[in-house]
C-alpha cells in the first residue's frame, strides 16, 4: 500500500447517480489533461469505502488504481484518492461483450467494444457504402449503430473519416460545399445543413470540394456536447452518419462513400425495469 493521497484537479461535470449500497457509482464525465476520461467506481461497505478508478487516456491506454481508502469529489471538481494499493497501465481498455449495441452491417464493417459493462468505448469502422443525394435534394443518411435499450449518456466521441465522392456535380467556389455529421436521427433540415439531433453526437463538419476538383476529403470532428443523455428506454437510440448538400451547391446527383472510424464513449444508466 502506497499510503499517500493523490489529488486529480479536473474540470468536471459531476453526476452522483445512485446513492448507497454496494456498486454505487460516482461518475465524473470530463476532459482531463486533454481528452482523457476518468471513471470512478465506489464500492461502499459498512467499514468504509473501497473500489477502483479507471483512467482512459487520449492515446488509447488506460490505467486502473485499486483503492482501500476510497475517493471523494468536491464541489470544485477535485477528486482525492487515498491509500492506492496497486496500479496497472495497459495498452488498451479491456474488450467488452456485455450490454453492447449492434452495428448495421450494410454500412459498418466491424465494431471494437471496450469497457467494463457499464462504461463503454465503441469504435465503428465504416464500410464505404455508397450514399446518394439526388439533384435538388438536400440530405441522406446511413444507420451505423444501435445502442442497447436504456438511458444512454454520451461522454465522448470523435470521427476520423474519409469521404470519397464518385461524382463531379459540384458548382464553382464558393457554392461547392457539403456537410457531414453524426446524430441520433436522420437529418431533415431540407436546406443542406445539419443541425439539432442530426448532429448531436459528432458536430457538423463542412467539406470543401474546391469547385468539384477535390473529391476525396478527410472529415475529422469531435463530440457535439459532453454528457448528453438520450432516453432509449422505449426505443433504443440509433447512431446515424448524416450528409447534406445545399441545392444551390450542385448541378446533379452526388454519391458519397464514407470510410474510416467513428468512436463513441458512452454509458448505459439502465431502464425503468
C-alpha positions in Angstrom: 0.0 0.0 0.0 1.4 3.4 -1.0 -0.2 5.2 1.9 -0.4 8.5 0.0 -3.0 11.0 -1.1 -3.3 11.6 -4.8 -5.3 14.6 -6.0 -6.6 15.0 -9.5 -7.6 18.6 -10.3 -10.2 18.5 -13.1 -12.8 20.5 -14.9 -15.8 18.2 -14.4 -19.5 17.7 -14.8 -20.2 15.5 -11.8 -23.1 13.2 -11.6 -23.7 11.2 -8.4 -26.4 9.0 -9.8 -27.0 6.2 -7.3 -26.9 6.6 -3.5 -25.7 4.0 -1.1 -25.3 0.2 -1.3 -22.6 -1.9 -3.0 -21.9 -0.9 -6.5 -23.0 2.8 -6.3 -21.5 4.9 -9.0 -19.8 8.3 -8.5 -19.1 9.3 -12.1 -17.1 12.2 -13.4 -17.5 12.8 -17.1 -14.9 15.2 -18.0 -11.9 16.3 -20.0 -8.7 15.7 -18.0 -5.3 16.6 -19.4 -6.8 16.9 -22.9 -9.2 14.2 -24.0 -8.7 11.7 -21.1 -11.6 10.3 -19.3 -11.8 9.3 -15.6 -14.3 6.8 -14.3 -14.5 6.0 -10.6 -16.4 3.1 -9.1 -17.0 3.3 -5.4 -17.9 0.0 -3.6 -19.4 1.0 -0.3 -19.1 -1.2 2.8 -20.0 -0.8 6.4 -16.4 -0.4 7.4 -15.5 2.2 4.8 -15.2 2.8 1.1 -13.1 0.9 -1.3 -13.0 0.3 -5.1 -11.0 1.2 -8.1 -10.5 4.1 -10.5 -10.0 3.7 -14.3 -8.3 6.4 -16.3 -8.9 6.3 -20.1 -6.3 8.4 -21.8 -6.2 10.1 -25.2 -3.6 7.7 -26.6 -5.9 4.7 -26.0 -4.1 3.4 -22.9 -5.9 3.0 -19.6 -4.8 2.8 -16.0 -6.6 1.1 -13.1 -5.9 2.1 -9.5 -7.1 -0.1 -6.6 -8.2 1.9 -3.6 -8.6 0.8 0.0 -9.3 4.3 1.4 -11.9 5.4 -1.2 -12.2 8.6 -3.1 -14.1 11.9 -2.8 -15.2 14.5 -5.3 -15.6 18.0 -4.0 -17.7 20.9 -5.4 -14.8 22.3 -7.4 -14.3 19.0 -9.3 -11.3 17.8 -7.4 -11.0 14.0 -7.0 -9.0 12.9 -3.9 -7.9 9.3 -3.8 -6.3 7.9 -0.6 -4.3 4.8 0.0 -3.7 3.5 -3.5 -2.9 -0.2 -3.1 -1.9 -1.0 -6.7 -1.9 0.4 -10.2 -1.7 -1.1 -13.7 -1.3 0.5 -17.1 -2.1 -1.5 -20.3 -2.1 -0.7 -24.0 -5.9 -0.6 -24.4 -9.1 -0.9 -22.4 -10.5 -4.4 -21.8 -12.7 -5.8 -24.6 -16.3 -5.9 -23.5 -19.2 -8.1 -24.7 -21.8 -7.2 -22.0 -24.6 -4.7 -22.7 -23.2 -3.5 -26.0 -25.0 -2.2 -29.1 -25.5 -3.6 -32.6 -23.9 -2.4 -35.9 -25.7 -2.1 -39.2 -23.6 -4.5 -41.3 -24.6 -2.8 -44.5 -22.7 0.4 -43.6 -20.3 -0.7 -40.9 -17.6 -3.4 -41.3 -16.9 -4.0 -37.6 -17.0 -2.6 -34.1 -14.5 -2.9 -31.3 -16.2 -2.7 -28.0 -14.2 -1.8 -24.9 -15.2 -1.2 -21.3 -16.5 -2.9 -18.2 -20.1 -3.5 -19.0 -21.2 -0.1 -17.7 -18.7 2.4 -19.3 -18.1 1.7 -22.9 -16.0 2.8 -25.9 -17.3 1.7 -29.3 -15.1 2.1 -32.3 -17.1 1.7 -35.5 -15.2 1.0 -38.8 -17.3 2.4 -41.7 -17.6 0.2 -44.9 -17.6 2.9 -47.6 -21.1 2.1 -48.7 -22.5 4.5 -51.3 -25.0 7.2 -50.3 -26.7 9.2 -53.0 -28.2 12.7 -52.8 -30.3 13.4 -56.0 -30.1 16.7 -57.8 -32.4 19.1 -56.0 -32.5 17.0 -52.8 -30.7 18.0 -49.6 -29.5 15.1 -47.5 -29.1 11.4 -46.9 -28.1 9.2 -44.0 -26.7 5.8 -43.1 -27.6 3.9 -39.9 -24.3 2.9 -38.2 -25.1 1.5 -34.8 -27.9 1.0 -32.3 -27.3 1.3 -28.5 -28.9 -1.2 -26.1 -32.1 0.0 -24.5 -31.7 2.3 -21.6 -30.7 5.9 -20.7 -27.6 6.4 -22.8 -25.1 9.0 -21.6 -22.7 10.2 -24.3 -19.4 11.1 -22.6 -17.1 11.5 -25.6 -16.7 11.0 -29.3 -14.6 11.5 -32.4 -14.9 11.0 -36.1 -11.9 10.2 -38.3 -13.4 9.6 -41.7 -12.6 9.8 -45.4 -15.4 10.9 -47.7 -14.9 9.8 -51.3 -17.2 11.3 -53.9 -17.8 9.5 -57.2 -19.5 12.4 -58.9 -18.3 15.8 -60.2 -21.5 17.8 -60.0 -20.4 20.5 -57.6 -20.6 24.1 -58.6 -17.7 26.6 -58.6 -16.4 28.0 -55.4 -17.8 29.1 -53.0 -21.0 27.1 -53.7 -19.2 23.8 -53.7 -19.5 22.7 -50.0 -21.2 19.8 -48.4 -21.6 18.8 -44.7 -21.3 15.6 -42.6 -22.1 14.8 -39.0 -23.2 12.0 -36.7 -26.6 12.2 -34.9 -29.3 10.3 -33.2 -31.8 10.9 -36.1 -31.6 11.3 -39.8 -31.2 14.9 -40.8 -34.4 16.6 -42.0 -33.4 20.3 -42.2 -34.1 20.3 -46.0 -31.6 23.1 -46.6 -28.3 21.3 -46.9 -27.2 22.0 -43.4 -27.0 19.5 -40.4 -28.1 20.7 -37.0 -30.0 19.7 -33.9 -30.4 15.9 -33.5 -28.9 15.3 -36.9 -25.6 16.4 -35.4 -26.0 15.9 -31.7 -23.2 13.2 -31.4 -20.5 14.4 -33.7 -20.9 18.1 -34.6 -21.3 19.3 -38.2 -18.1 19.2 -40.4 -18.1 21.3 -43.6 -16.3 19.9 -46.6 -14.8 22.0 -49.4 -14.7 20.3 -52.8 -12.6 23.1 -54.3 -15.1 23.7 -57.2 -15.7 19.9 -57.5 -12.0 19.0 -58.1 -11.2 17.7 -54.6 -13.4 14.6 -54.2 -11.5 12.7 -51.5 -11.7 14.6 -48.2 -10.8 13.9 -44.6 -13.6 14.5 -42.2 -12.4 14.9 -38.6 -14.6 16.1 -35.8 -15.5 15.7 -32.1 -18.4 15.3 -29.8 -21.1 17.9 -30.0 -22.0 18.1 -26.3 -20.4 16.1 -23.5 -22.9 14.4 -21.2 -25.9 14.4 -23.4 -28.5 11.9 -22.1 -30.7 10.0 -24.5 -33.9 8.3 -23.3 -33.7 4.9 -25.1 -35.9 3.1 -22.6 -38.8 2.6 -25.0 -36.9 2.7 -28.3 -33.2 2.1 -28.5 -31.1 5.1 -29.6 -29.6 4.9 -33.1 -26.4 6.4 -34.5 -26.6 7.9 -38.0 -24.0 9.2 -40.3 -25.6 12.2 -42.0 -24.5 14.2 -45.0 -26.1 17.2 -46.8 -25.7 19.3 -49.9 -27.4 22.7 -50.3 -29.4 22.6 -53.6 -27.5 25.6 -54.9 -24.2 23.8 -54.5 -24.6 21.1 -57.1 -26.0 20.6 -60.6 -26.7 16.9 -60.4 -26.7 13.9 -58.2 -23.8 13.2 -55.8 -22.6 9.9 -54.4 -20.6 9.8 -51.2 -18.7 6.7 -49.8 -17.8 7.3 -46.1 -14.9 5.2 -44.6 -12.8 5.5 -41.5 -13.9 5.3 -37.9 -16.4 6.8 -35.5 -15.6 6.4 -31.8 -18.2 6.9 -29.1 -17.6 6.8 -25.3 -20.9 6.1 -23.5 -22.6 4.7 -20.5 -26.0 2.9 -20.1 -27.7 4.1 -17.0 -30.4 1.5 -17.3 -34.2 1.3 -17.9 -37.1 1.6 -15.6 -37.5 -2.2 -15.2 
